[in-house]
Amino acid sequence: MEIKVIRNNDIDEKVLLDIVKIKQESWDYSTQQHLKWMSENLMENDLHLMLFQNDELIAYLNLVEVYIDEKSTKIPFWGVGNVCSKYKGRGDGKIIMNEVNSYLNKNSLKGVLFCKEKLVDFYKKVDWRLIDNLYPGNNDIYTMLYNYDGVTSDFQYNDRLF
């Protein structure tokens, strides 16, 4: 298996279409809707992290630069979004999340993600920590952090959704 990390600004159309195909395994939107979402929501320095097996894209996620507000301070985080895999139950999601953890550790970065309740245990198994919900306007979404052990009671999330 091989991991590739590509800056959003450097991605080509063929790879984008491969990403859309794998995202469609988890989210039922048209190719055009996925492409539009990526165009409108991913910035040039955001990252696409892809897991390949024999040149086939089998798992994907994106990493986006965001900030969490703590009182009058903005704390930089990398948001993990659109985690998906082509084959469910094989451990590909765990592999790609462990790669994200390695990337964050190696670069001394903090991570944040938003997920549904049914995914909380999965993310806990790959060392993410559940905190009080920061997702704006939706109590059915859970917030998890990586590489941040500090107090989060004064956190507010006002950045883009990913």
C-alpha positions in Angstrom: 0.0 0.0 0.0 1.1 3.5 -0.7 0.1 6.9 0.8 0.1 10.0 -1.4 -0.3 13.6 0.0 -1.1 16.2 -2.6 -1.7 19.9 -2.0 -5.1 21.0 -3.4 -3.4 23.5 -5.6 -1.3 20.7 -7.2 -4.1 18.1 -7.9 -5.0 17.2 -11.4 -8.5 16.5 -12.8 -8.0 12.7 -13.1 -7.1 12.4 -9.4 -10.1 14.7 -8.5 -12.4 12.4 -10.4 -10.9 9.3 -8.6 -11.5 11.1 -5.3 -15.1 11.8 -6.3 -15.7 8.1 -7.1 -14.5 7.1 -3.6 -16.4 9.8 -1.9 -19.6 8.6 -3.7 -19.2 5.3 -1.8 -20.1 7.2 1.4 -22.0 10.3 0.2 -24.7 10.1 -2.4 -24.0 13.2 -4.4 -23.4 13.6 -8.2 -19.9 14.1 -9.6 -20.7 17.7 -10.2 -21.9 18.3 -6.7 -18.7 16.8 -5.2 -16.5 18.8 -7.6 -18.4 22.0 -6.7 -18.0 21.3 -3.0 -14.3 20.8 -3.3 -13.9 23.8 -5.5 -15.8 26.0 -3.0 -14.4 24.6 0.3 -10.9 23.5 -0.2 -8.1 26.1 -0.3 -4.9 25.9 -2.3 -2.8 24.7 0.7 -5.3 22.1 2.0 -4.2 18.5 1.5 -5.6 15.4 -0.1 -4.4 12.3 1.6 -4.9 9.1 -0.4 -4.3 5.4 0.2 -3.5 3.3 -2.9 -3.3 -0.4 -3.3 -1.9 -1.5 -6.7 -2.6 2.0 -8.2 -6.2 1.9 -7.0 -7.4 4.6 -4.7 -8.9 2.7 -1.7 -9.2 5.4 1.0 -9.2 9.2 1.1 -9.5 12.2 3.4 -8.7 15.8 3.2 -6.8 18.0 5.7 -7.7 21.7 5.9 -6.1 24.5 7.8 -8.5 25.9 10.4 -8.5 27.8 13.7 -10.3 27.2 17.0 -10.9 30.3 19.1 -10.0 30.2 22.7 -11.1 33.5 24.3 -9.1 36.1 22.2 -6.6 33.6 20.8 -6.8 31.6 17.5 -5.2 28.2 17.8 -4.2 26.5 14.5 -5.5 23.0 13.8 -5.8 20.8 10.8 -9.3 19.6 10.2 -9.8 16.1 9.0 -12.8 15.7 6.7 -14.3 13.4 4.2 -12.8 10.2 5.6 -13.9 7.4 3.3 -12.8 4.0 2.0 -13.8 1.9 -0.9 -13.9 -1.4 1.0 -15.5 -1.3 4.4 -14.2 -3.4 7.3 -10.7 -4.1 5.9 -8.9 -1.6 8.1 -8.2 0.9 5.3 -9.7 3.7 7.4 -7.5 2.9 10.3 -4.4 2.9 8.0 -5.2 6.3 6.6 -6.0 7.8 10.0 -2.7 6.4 11.4 -1.0 8.2 8.5 -2.8 11.4 9.5 -1.6 11.0 13.1 2.0 10.4 11.9 1.8 13.5 9.7 0.4 15.6 12.5 3.0 14.3 15.0 5.9 14.7 12.6 4.9 18.4 12.0 3.9 19.2 15.6 0.3 19.9 14.4 -3.0 19.6 16.1 -6.0 17.9 14.5 -9.8 18.4 14.8 -12.6 16.4 13.2 -16.4 16.3 13.3 -18.3 13.0 13.1 -21.5 11.2 13.8 -21.9 9.3 17.1 -21.5 5.9 15.4 -17.9 6.9 14.4 -16.7 8.1 17.8 -15.4 4.7 18.9 -13.5 4.3 15.6 -11.7 7.6 16.1 -11.0 6.8 19.8 -9.2 3.6 18.7 -6.8 5.7 16.6 -6.1 8.0 19.6 -8.4 10.9 19.0 -10.1 12.5 22.0 -13.8 13.4 22.3 -14.5 16.9 23.6 -17.6 18.9 24.1 -19.3 19.6 20.7 -17.9 22.6 18.8 -19.8 21.9 15.6 -22.1 25.0 15.0 -25.8 24.4 15.2 -25.9 20.6 15.2 -25.9 18.6 18.5 -25.8 15.3 16.5 -22.2 15.9 15.5 -19.3 15.1 17.8 -16.0 16.9 18.0 -12.7 15.1 18.4 -9.1 16.4 18.8 -5.6 15.0 18.3 -2.4 16.3 19.7 -4.1 18.7 22.1 -4.4 17.8 25.7 -5.2 21.2 27.1 -8.5 22.5 28.5 -11.2 23.0 25.8 -14.0 24.5 27.9 -13.4 28.0 26.3 -13.1 26.7 22.8 -15.4 28.0 20.0 -15.4 27.0 16.4 -16.1 29.8 13.9 -14.0 28.6 10.9 -15.1 26.9 7.8 -16.7 23.5 7.7 -14.8 20.7 6.1 
